[in-house]
Amino acid sequence: MRFLLAICIGLMLINCEDKQTSKDKKAIVKDSTETVVTSKKKAKKTKKKPVSKFPVLTDDNAMEFFLEYEKEHKENKVRIFTDFGNIDILLYDKTKFHRANFIYLTKRDYFDYTQFYRVVPNFVIQGGSSDGMDIYQRRKKIGRYLLPPDTKRGYTHKRGAVSMPSSEIENAYKLASPYQFFIVQKKDGAYHLDGDYTVFGEVISGMDTVDKIAAVETDDGEWPLNNVYIKKVEIIE
């Protein structure tokens, strides 16, 4: 009888130890899980945003930036891709700040899916802007700045001339922008613009595309009724 009692007590003790061990294992798993979660939370808090290698441009630093930029980035030909065809442009070396600015914006992918937002038949097509918030965000990252006029290099507003509004214009920030450009489509040129706007390049291929864009239907504000997108701009040889 005593022998059976001892066996029963022993089995009860072993069963209690198994339950306790099981509880301990669950506790360990729970603690390690909480530790992992806590570590992840700490990792999120300490994660730093990537720092841009480009400065935010302003009127105070833009000229100095482009002075150095143009020394290392000598590209002077770009291709504009549109649904109407391509436009190849030669950028003039003499207007170095405007050339460097256009190359810089191209390499920053600024022009991708901007628009030819102003079309005046037998005069100009104007591009580099949009009414989309994403374009505003791109400009915000790049900066708010103007380029000085460079109108005395001997370049004129002939057919195919690529030009940029000059900061000599009244209300320059409203009317002139390094993000925008226009192409003269008028067959006999627009020489009355000489001296007021900076010619910094010319179309070397694709004037037929310019003519097609100039023929689209527009509203009273000269905005195409169907958006004319610049799908992308790439540097070419």
Secondary structure, DSSP 4 states (H G I P E B T S, - for coil): -HHHHHHHHHHHHHHHHHHHHHHHHHHHHHHHHHHHHHHHHHHHHHPPPPPPSSPPB-TTTHHHHHHHHHHH----EEEEEETTEEEEEEEPSSSHHHHHHHHHHHHTTTTTTEEEEEEETTTEEEEEE-S-HHHHHHHHHHB---PPP---SS----TTEEEEE-TTSSSHHHH--TT-EEEE--TT--GGGBTTEEEEEEEEE-HHHHHHHHTS-B-TTS-BSS--EEEEEEE--
